[in-house]
Amino acid sequence: MPLDDLAHVERRITVVGAGLAGALFATLLARRGWQVDVHEKRGDPRLKGYEGGRSINLALAERGRHALRLAGADPAVMSHAVMMRGRMVHFADGRTALQRYGKDDSEVIWSVHRGELNLSLLDIAECAGVNFHFHRTLQGVDFEARRARFVDERNGDLHELGFETLVGADGAGSALRAAMGAEIELGERSEFLDHAYKELEIPPGADGGFRMEPNALHIWPRGRYMCIALPNDERTFTVTLFLPNQDVVDVAGGPPRGPSFASVTDGAAARELFAREFPDALPLVPRLEHDFEANPTGVLGTLYLDTWQLDDRAVLLGDAAHAMVPFHGQGMNCAFEDCVALAEHLDGTADRAAAFAAFQAERLPNARAIQAMALENYLEMRDRVDDDDYLLQRELEQA
Ligand code: FAD
């Protein structure tokens, strides 16, 4: 085979998952001249709108923006982003206070709409030459023969294909991870939090504008639980209510104390909770009962893996390798950093097993550190941001 053809074959890769990490990683490699095929379980969201139109947003930080810049995606993404210069704390007594993230507006984070972000990344990837195959759910892998089996869940049609290497960007419930785990010990364990979350929406006001300060991440800290709200560029806010799963039982005995998802089970109970604990937010969420009952309750967990690779045949990145609780707003940012690191390692050598090992050695300790910080930040957000000593300390730090 002529050398040019060989180089072409060697620079081919198959990605599973066209979510945030899959689309970005595919772009980074395609821009370096790789032939990239991405297989995604869902249909193409550009054809029929994103997941029923519910707005869910994410905090984008500098770590993530760096990766977007390298993929040429930063201008498109930032055209929809809303700047958040700090936390707007809503105290129990009705006061509010802005705690800046940095000294001025050069140190801020951004709220981006998950659906719009995914659409932008798919468009940019396609322009870079990535081939997408939608309605392809990874079902099984024969690593020996290097063949992967995908199913079209609409009609059960099976599609089998050969691969050089599979990259698992298929999220927290990764099917590729399960297939790798059947071959080798990955050291996989998941730790679920005894708290869960529910998303609600603050629509635009009667004048079509934001109903609260738009350039902030709003927090209602209440000790054992909290609410947060992030702005969307369509002038809505996505509110996330975090509650324990069960009422607390005091060591000294006595009746269990709520609130929790065990006692707040329907829209009427959610309204009572808001009236009592988040009274300034209640009038802003007109479809509280509907949202509470229609939207799923999300579980929160951390996924730890000791091994992210199967020699040169498969590697995991993003949530498939290290899903984390969302309290530091860093899961996507961390996944984007993985994409840059993996693309650089892969492009730097013909030895894929060595590239994956170097990628894991670089990224696994970072992912572990961010996972730990994300768990710690839950305590900080729900319990300490309205604490007088904490506020004084922050004022002194910023003086
Ligand atoms: P995903 O986004 O889950 O994408 C996986 C893709 O793979 C999907 O398109 C899926 O359809 C596809 N797929 C799944 N299985 C298969 C299969 N078998 N075959 C083919 N395709 C498959 N991160 C932040 O940085 N900032 C935040 O503010 C933030 N807030 C969050 C709030 C909440 C409530 C939650 C739950 C998470 C939050 N995160 C945040 C984390 C962030 O959502 C994830 O880290 C990020 O989505 C990971 O991207 P990914 O591409 O690895 O996985």
Boltz pocket constraint, residues with backbone or C-beta under 6 A from the ligand:
constraints:
  - pocket:
      binder: B
      contacts: [[A, 16], [A, 17], [A, 18], [A, 19], [A, 20], [A, 21], [A, 22], [A, 39], [A, 40], [A, 41], [A, 42], [A, 57], [A, 58], [A, 59], [A, 60], [A, 136], [A, 137], [A, 138], [A, 139], [A, 169], [A, 170], [A, 171], [A, 172], [A, 173], [A, 174], [A, 175], [A, 176], [A, 197], [A, 298], [A, 299], [A, 317], [A, 318], [A, 319], [A, 320], [A, 324], [A, 326], [A, 328], [A, 329], [A, 330], [A, 331], [A, 332], [A, 333], [A, 334], [A, 335]]
      max_distance: 6.0
